[in-house]
């Protein structure tokens, strides 16, 4: 299997894992058709560099390259415990060529708004309308990158301690359970504003190990405990 086919296939399998579990309702809204040239990671990396000046490092962007314009799903359990999740991953070419989303939030500091304005959206929750998005921060003169979570409803901007590839790996494990990104942020989940997030993650990590025994949840459990 080509590496650029690998993540898309793994993501589809993650969605199928959800669909195979009784008591989980899954809405994928379909995966868009692939534009031919966008299926070629060499062309994509070259075109991004020519258009934007951003020269992405081979790793992890080649290893986790996927060809569909988006990979997405929203799901929820239909009985107690009530666990919800969603992801909508954007093709790296679209993410970078379309440029920063130019988001601004008057509740954030000036320094935070400077970062927020630079973010290129890689993941969001459009069906839920949660106001949470994950962005890639990358400069033309450097190959390194940062991953940031912006949570509009909580008026928070959090840098995540993971790279692009690790972010996508955790989509496969968490299935995009709401708030999973906070497990990789310097956040106190005892904050009253994060009660719903903490509850969703606690319930998710209570049932997912049995639902998906082929995945390991020990690291995520440790991260949750450290933030409670």
C-alpha positions, -999 to 999 in steps of 0.1 A, spaced: 0 0 0 13 35 -8 18 57 22 -5 83 9 -33 57 7 -25 44 41 -40 70 65 -72 74 45 -77 36 46 -70 35 83 -94 64 89 -122 46 69 -115 16 91 -118 36 122 -152 48 110 -162 12 102 -152 2 138 -177 27 151 -204 15 127 -198 -21 137 -206 -14 174 -242 -18 184 -256 13 201 -235 38 182 -251 61 156 -226 73 129 -231 101 103 -203 103 78 -220 126 52 -198 109 26 -161 113 17 -157 137 -13 -141 124 -45 -104 128 -50 -90 154 -73 -63 135 -93 -33 157 -88 -42 160 -51 -36 123 -47 1 128 -55 20 139 -23 51 149 -44 29 173 -64 12 186 -33 43 193 -14 59 210 -44 28 231 -52 24 242 -16 61 253 -16 56 272 -49 24 289 -39 31 297 -2 68 294 4 61 267 30 84 237 26 69 210 47 92 184 62 89 149 47 79 136 81 52 135 92 34 151 63 42 124 37 35 95 61 1 109 70 -9 123 36 -44 115 25 -60 121 -8 -97 129 -1 -105 166 3 -119 157 38 -122 127 61 -151 132 85 -176 115 108 -199 125 137 -211 98 161 -228 93 194 -238 64 216 -275 58 218 -277 46 254 -259 54 286 -232 64 288 -239 92 263 -206 97 245 -202 120 215 -175 127 190 -167 143 156 -138 150 133 -135 167 100 -100 165 87 -89 187 58 -65 178 30 -31 194 37 -30 211 3 -63 229 9 -53 237 44 -21 255 34 -30 269 0 -62 285 12 -41 302 39 -48 311 76 -85 313 86 -79 347 101 -98 340 132 -100 366 160 -114 365 195 -117 397 216 -116 377 248 -80 365 240 -48 385 246 -31 403 217 -4 377 216 -30 349 215 -48 366 187 -16 369 167 -13 331 169 -50 325 162 -49 346 131 -20 324 117 -38 291 121 -46 269 91 -75 247 100 -68 209 99 -98 196 119 -131 210 131 -166 200 142 -190 215 117 -220 192 123 -220 200 160 -211 236 156 -191 234 188 -167 263 179 -137 240 184 -111 239 156 -76 226 155 -51 246 135 -16 242 120 9 270 126 38 270 102 61 296 89 75 298 53 111 300 66 109 269 88 100 232 83 88 228 119 52 232 129 28 237 159 -6 223 166 -31 246 184 -67 240 197 -91 270 196 -122 265 216 -145 295 210 -171 285 235 -145 283 263 -125 313 250 -94 292 250 -64 288 228 -42 259 237 -10 247 222 -10 209 219 21 189 228 19 167 196 28 170 160 6 166 129 11 128 126 4 122 163 -27 143 160 -40 121 132 -30 89 151 -51 100 180 -81 106 157 -80 69 149 -79 60 186 -104 85 201 -126 87 170 -127 124 176 -144 121 210 -153 157 220 -125 174 238 -98 147 233 -73 174 223 -73 187 259 -55 155 269 -25 170 251 -28 205 264 -17 221 296 -53 223 309 -70 216 342 -101 196 335 -114 205 369 -122 239 355 -160 242 357 -162 254 321 -147 220 311 -171 198 330 -188 185 299 -154 178 283 -141 160 314 -173 139 316 -172 130 279 -136 119 281 -141 99 313 -170 80 298 -152 75 265 -122 60 283 -145 39 304 -161 21 274 -137 24 245 -111 -2 257 -139 -29 256 -154 -16 224 -121 -13 205 -97 -38 221 -72 -35 192 -64 0 204 -45 10 236 -60 36 258 -36 35 287 -17 66 278 -49 86 274 -62 74 307 -30 85 324 -33 119 307 -69 123 319 -60 114 354 -31 139 354 -56 167 344 -83 159 369 
